C-alpha cells in the first residue's frame, strides 16, 4: 500500500472509531459507484449522515477540511442522493459532515476535527 493510501486508511479508521464512540451507527464505509465514493455513511437519531474524511500528514497546505471545494461537495451530494434512492431512505433527513484527521510521521492520529453540517 502506498503512503497516501495508508494515511487515508488510518484517517478513515480513526473517523469511524470516533463516530462509533459518539453514538453514530456506521452503515457503510467506502460506498462507491462508477461516479465516485463516499467515505462513511452513518446514522444517528434518524438522520442519515454522509461523512467526507480528509487525512493529512501536516498543515503546510492547510487542514484536510480546507481542501473540500464546491466541486467535491456537489459530487458527495449527488452520490448521497444515489445512495438514498437505492436504499429507499427517502424518509430520512440528510446531513453532510467532514472529519479532518492530522497524522504524524509515526502514523499516529494527533488531531481529529469533526465538522457537522459542513456543507
matplotlib code that plots the C-alpha trace (Angstrom):
import matplotlib.pyplot as plt

x = [0.0, 1.4, 1.9, -1.0, -3.5, -2.0, -2.6, -6.2, -6.9, -5.6, -7.7, -10.9, -10.4, -9.9, -13.0, -15.2, -14.0, -14.7, -18.2, -19.0, -17.7, -20.1, -23.2, -23.2, -24.1, -21.8, -24.0, -21.3, -17.7, -16.2, -19.5, -18.8, -20.4, -18.7, -19.3, -17.3, -17.1, -18.5, -16.1, -18.5, -22.3, -23.7, -26.9, -27.8, -31.2, -32.9, -30.6, -28.5, -25.0, -22.6, -19.0, -16.1, -12.8, -9.7, -6.4, -3.1, 0.4, 0.9, -0.7, 1.7, -1.2, -3.9, -6.1, -7.8, -11.3, -10.0, -9.4, -13.1, -14.3, -17.6, -17.0, -16.3, -19.4, -21.6, -20.1, -20.8, -24.4, -25.0, -23.6, -25.7, -28.9, -28.0, -27.5, -30.7, -32.6, -31.0, -31.5, -35.0, -34.1, -36.1, -37.9, -34.8, -33.2, -29.7, -26.6, -23.1, -20.2, -16.4, -13.8, -10.3, -7.5, -3.9, -1.5, 2.2, 5.2, 4.7, 1.2, -0.5, -3.5, -2.6, -5.7, -9.3, -11.8, -15.5, -17.5, -21.2, -23.3, -20.1, -22.0]
y = [0.0, 3.4, 6.1, 8.2, 5.3, 4.3, 7.8, 7.7, 4.4, 5.5, 8.6, 6.7, 4.1, 6.9, 8.7, 5.6, 4.8, 8.4, 8.3, 5.0, 6.4, 9.3, 7.2, 7.0, 3.8, 3.1, 1.8, 1.8, 2.6, 3.4, 3.1, 3.6, 3.8, 4.5, 8.2, 8.2, 7.2, 8.3, 7.6, 6.9, 6.7, 6.8, 7.2, 9.0, 9.9, 9.0, 11.3, 9.9, 11.4, 11.3, 11.9, 13.1, 12.2, 14.2, 13.0, 14.9, 14.5, 18.2, 21.6, 23.2, 23.4, 23.7, 21.2, 18.5, 20.1, 23.1, 21.1, 20.3, 22.7, 23.2, 20.6, 17.9, 19.0, 18.7, 15.2, 14.0, 15.3, 13.6, 10.3, 10.7, 11.0, 7.9, 6.0, 7.3, 6.2, 2.7, 2.1, 3.7, 6.0, 8.9, 9.5, 10.3, 13.8, 14.1, 15.8, 16.2, 16.2, 16.5, 14.8, 16.2, 13.9, 15.0, 12.1, 12.3, 10.6, 7.6, 7.1, 8.2, 10.5, 13.7, 15.7, 14.9, 17.6, 16.7, 19.4, 18.5, 20.1, 21.2, 21.7]
z = [0.0, -0.9, 1.7, 0.5, 0.8, 4.2, 5.5, 4.1, 5.7, 9.1, 8.9, 7.9, 10.6, 13.2, 11.9, 12.1, 15.6, 16.7, 15.2, 16.9, 20.3, 19.8, 19.2, 15.4, 13.7, 10.7, 7.9, 5.2, 4.5, 1.1, -0.7, -4.3, -7.7, -11.1, -10.3, -7.0, -3.4, -0.1, 2.8, 5.6, 5.7, 9.2, 11.1, 14.3, 15.7, 12.4, 10.4, 7.6, 7.7, 4.8, 6.0, 3.9, 5.6, 4.8, 6.3, 6.1, 7.4, 8.1, 7.8, 5.4, 2.8, 5.5, 7.3, 5.5, 5.7, 3.9, 0.8, 0.2, -2.5, -4.2, -6.8, -4.2, -2.2, -5.3, -6.0, -2.5, -2.7, -6.0, -4.6, -1.4, -3.5, -5.4, -2.1, -0.6, -3.7, -3.9, -0.2, -0.1, 2.7, 1.2, 4.5, 6.5, 6.8, 5.4, 6.7, 5.3, 7.7, 7.4, 9.6, 9.2, 10.6, 11.2, 11.3, 12.4, 10.8, 13.1, 11.6, 14.9, 14.9, 16.6, 15.8, 14.7, 13.9, 13.3, 11.5, 11.5, 8.7, 6.9, 3.7]

ax = plt.figure().add_subplot(projection="3d")
ax.plot(x, y, z, "-o")
ax.set_aspect("equal")
plt.show()
